[in-house]
Amino acid sequence: MIDTVVFLDANVYFSGTLNPYGGSGYILALARSGQYFRSAASSYVIGETLVNLEKKATAQEVRSFMVYLQGVEMTFYNPIAGSAELKALLNSKDARVLQAAIDAGTQYFVTLDRKHFFTQEVREYSKNRGLNIVTPREFIENFVKQLKKDRPE
C-alpha cells in the first residue's frame, strides 16, 4: 500500500490531534510511520487546521500538531483555486482543497465533512479522477482489508 497517496482534510488533522486514540488519530499515526502510504497536503489545509486548533484547543494540543508536522513526510500541492467544474459543485474553499487532492494524484481524500464532499456529484467527479472520498472509518476499513490481502495468515 506504500504506493498509495493519501490527502487528509483539516477536520481529520484537527480531530486526530484532539483525540489521538480515535480513527483520525490512528490515521495520523499511520501517516507519521511512513510505512503504509505517502502523505500529500496543502498549505491551505495545514493553515486551516492551525487556525482552528488555536481557536478551540489547548496550547499543548497546538504544540502536539506542530510536532506531528515535523515528524511526517508530506508532499505539498497548493492550487490557488479549484477548477471551474469543482467550483460549480463546491464552495471555493472546499473546491480548492479537493483540487489539491486531485493534483496530488491521491487515491484517498479522507474527510469528516459529509455535507460538502459526500454528494453524489462530488464523489462521481472525484472517482472519475481516481480519487476516493472516504471517512476515517472507511479509510481504516479499506486499510485493514488491504493489509490482510497483502499479508495472508
Contacts in CASP RR format, 6 or more apart in sequence:
PFRMAT RR
TARGET T0000
AUTHOR 0000-0000-0000
METHOD contacts of the structure
MODEL  1
MIDTVVFLDANVYFSGTLNPYGGSGYILALARSGQYFRSAASSYVIGETL
VNLEKKATAQEVRSFMVYLQGVEMTFYNPIAGSAELKALLNSKDARVLQA
AIDAGTQYFVTLDRKHFFTQEVREYSKNRGLNIVTPREFIENFVKQLKKD
RPE
1 36 0 8 1.000
1 37 0 8 1.000
1 143 0 8 1.000
1 146 0 8 1.000
1 147 0 8 1.000
1 150 0 8 1.000
2 34 0 8 1.000
2 35 0 8 1.000
2 36 0 8 1.000
2 37 0 8 1.000
2 38 0 8 1.000
3 38 0 8 1.000
4 36 0 8 1.000
4 37 0 8 1.000
4 38 0 8 1.000
4 107 0 8 1.000
4 108 0 8 1.000
5 37 0 8 1.000
5 38 0 8 1.000
5 39 0 8 1.000
5 40 0 8 1.000
5 75 0 8 1.000
5 104 0 8 1.000
5 105 0 8 1.000
5 106 0 8 1.000
5 107 0 8 1.000
5 108 0 8 1.000
6 27 0 8 1.000
6 31 0 8 1.000
6 37 0 8 1.000
6 38 0 8 1.000
6 39 0 8 1.000
6 40 0 8 1.000
6 106 0 8 1.000
6 107 0 8 1.000
6 108 0 8 1.000
6 110 0 8 1.000
6 139 0 8 1.000
7 39 0 8 1.000
7 40 0 8 1.000
7 41 0 8 1.000
7 100 0 8 1.000
7 101 0 8 1.000
7 104 0 8 1.000
7 106 0 8 1.000
7 108 0 8 1.000
7 109 0 8 1.000
7 110 0 8 1.000
8 27 0 8 1.000
8 28 0 8 1.000
8 31 0 8 1.000
8 39 0 8 1.000
8 41 0 8 1.000
8 45 0 8 1.000
8 110 0 8 1.000
8 111 0 8 1.000
9 45 0 8 1.000
9 97 0 8 1.000
9 109 0 8 1.000
9 110 0 8 1.000
9 111 0 8 1.000
9 112 0 8 1.000
9 113 0 8 1.000
9 117 0 8 1.000
10 45 0 8 1.000
10 46 0 8 1.000
10 47 0 8 1.000
10 48 0 8 1.000
10 49 0 8 1.000
10 52 0 8 1.000
10 97 0 8 1.000
11 111 0 8 1.000
11 112 0 8 1.000
11 113 0 8 1.000
12 24 0 8 1.000
12 27 0 8 1.000
12 28 0 8 1.000
12 110 0 8 1.000
12 111 0 8 1.000
12 112 0 8 1.000
12 136 0 8 1.000
13 24 0 8 1.000
13 28 0 8 1.000
13 45 0 8 1.000
13 46 0 8 1.000
13 49 0 8 1.000
13 65 0 8 1.000
14 24 0 8 1.000
14 49 0 8 1.000
14 52 0 8 1.000
14 53 0 8 1.000
14 57 0 8 1.000
15 22 0 8 1.000
15 23 0 8 1.000
15 24 0 8 1.000
15 25 0 8 1.000
15 112 0 8 1.000
15 136 0 8 1.000
16 22 0 8 1.000
16 23 0 8 1.000
16 24 0 8 1.000
16 25 0 8 1.000
16 27 0 8 1.000
16 28 0 8 1.000
17 25 0 8 1.000
17 28 0 8 1.000
17 49 0 8 1.000
17 53 0 8 1.000
17 57 0 8 1.000
17 61 0 8 1.000
17 64 0 8 1.000
17 65 0 8 1.000
17 68 0 8 1.000
18 57 0 8 1.000
18 61 0 8 1.000
19 25 0 8 1.000
20 28 0 8 1.000
20 29 0 8 1.000
20 64 0 8 1.000
22 136 0 8 1.000
23 136 0 8 1.000
23 137 0 8 1.000
23 140 0 8 1.000
24 112 0 8 1.000
24 136 0 8 1.000
25 136 0 8 1.000
26 136 0 8 1.000
26 140 0 8 1.000
27 110 0 8 1.000
27 136 0 8 1.000
27 139 0 8 1.000
27 140 0 8 1.000
28 68 0 8 1.000
28 72 0 8 1.000
30 36 0 8 1.000
30 37 0 8 1.000
30 143 0 8 1.000
31 37 0 8 1.000
31 39 0 8 1.000
31 72 0 8 1.000
32 68 0 8 1.000
32 71 0 8 1.000
32 72 0 8 1.000
34 72 0 8 1.000
34 73 0 8 1.000
36 143 0 8 1.000
37 108 0 8 1.000
38 73 0 8 1.000
38 75 0 8 1.000
39 72 0 8 1.000
39 73 0 8 1.000
39 74 0 8 1.000
39 75 0 8 1.000
40 74 0 8 1.000
40 75 0 8 1.000
40 76 0 8 1.000
40 77 0 8 1.000
40 100 0 8 1.000
40 101 0 8 1.000
40 104 0 8 1.000
40 105 0 8 1.000
40 106 0 8 1.000
41 74 0 8 1.000
41 75 0 8 1.000
41 76 0 8 1.000
41 77 0 8 1.000
41 100 0 8 1.000
42 76 0 8 1.000
42 77 0 8 1.000
42 78 0 8 1.000
42 79 0 8 1.000
42 96 0 8 1.000
42 97 0 8 1.000
42 100 0 8 1.000
43 76 0 8 1.000
43 78 0 8 1.000
44 78 0 8 1.000
44 96 0 8 1.000
44 97 0 8 1.000
44 100 0 8 1.000
45 97 0 8 1.000
45 100 0 8 1.000
46 69 0 8 1.000
49 65 0 8 1.000
50 62 0 8 1.000
50 65 0 8 1.000
53 61 0 8 1.000
53 62 0 8 1.000
53 65 0 8 1.000
54 62 0 8 1.000
75 104 0 8 1.000
77 100 0 8 1.000
77 101 0 8 1.000
77 103 0 8 1.000
77 104 0 8 1.000
78 100 0 8 1.000
79 96 0 8 1.000
79 99 0 8 1.000
79 100 0 8 1.000
79 103 0 8 1.000
80 96 0 8 1.000
81 87 0 8 1.000
81 92 0 8 1.000
81 95 0 8 1.000
81 96 0 8 1.000
81 99 0 8 1.000
82 92 0 8 1.000
82 95 0 8 1.000
82 96 0 8 1.000
82 98 0 8 1.000
82 99 0 8 1.000
83 95 0 8 1.000
83 99 0 8 1.000
85 125 0 8 1.000
86 95 0 8 1.000
86 98 0 8 1.000
86 99 0 8 1.000
86 125 0 8 1.000
87 95 0 8 1.000
89 95 0 8 1.000
89 119 0 8 1.000
89 121 0 8 1.000
89 122 0 8 1.000
89 125 0 8 1.000
90 98 0 8 1.000
90 116 0 8 1.000
90 117 0 8 1.000
90 122 0 8 1.000
91 116 0 8 1.000
94 113 0 8 1.000
94 116 0 8 1.000
94 117 0 8 1.000
98 109 0 8 1.000
98 117 0 8 1.000
98 122 0 8 1.000
98 126 0 8 1.000
101 109 0 8 1.000
101 126 0 8 1.000
101 131 0 8 1.000
102 126 0 8 1.000
102 129 0 8 1.000
102 131 0 8 1.000
105 130 0 8 1.000
105 131 0 8 1.000
106 131 0 8 1.000
107 130 0 8 1.000
107 131 0 8 1.000
107 132 0 8 1.000
108 131 0 8 1.000
108 132 0 8 1.000
108 134 0 8 1.000
108 139 0 8 1.000
108 142 0 8 1.000
109 117 0 8 1.000
109 126 0 8 1.000
109 131 0 8 1.000
109 132 0 8 1.000
109 133 0 8 1.000
109 134 0 8 1.000
110 134 0 8 1.000
110 135 0 8 1.000
110 136 0 8 1.000
110 139 0 8 1.000
111 117 0 8 1.000
111 133 0 8 1.000
111 134 0 8 1.000
111 135 0 8 1.000
112 135 0 8 1.000
112 136 0 8 1.000
114 135 0 8 1.000
116 122 0 8 1.000
117 123 0 8 1.000
117 133 0 8 1.000
118 133 0 8 1.000
122 133 0 8 1.000
123 133 0 8 1.000
126 132 0 8 1.000
126 133 0 8 1.000
134 142 0 8 1.000
END
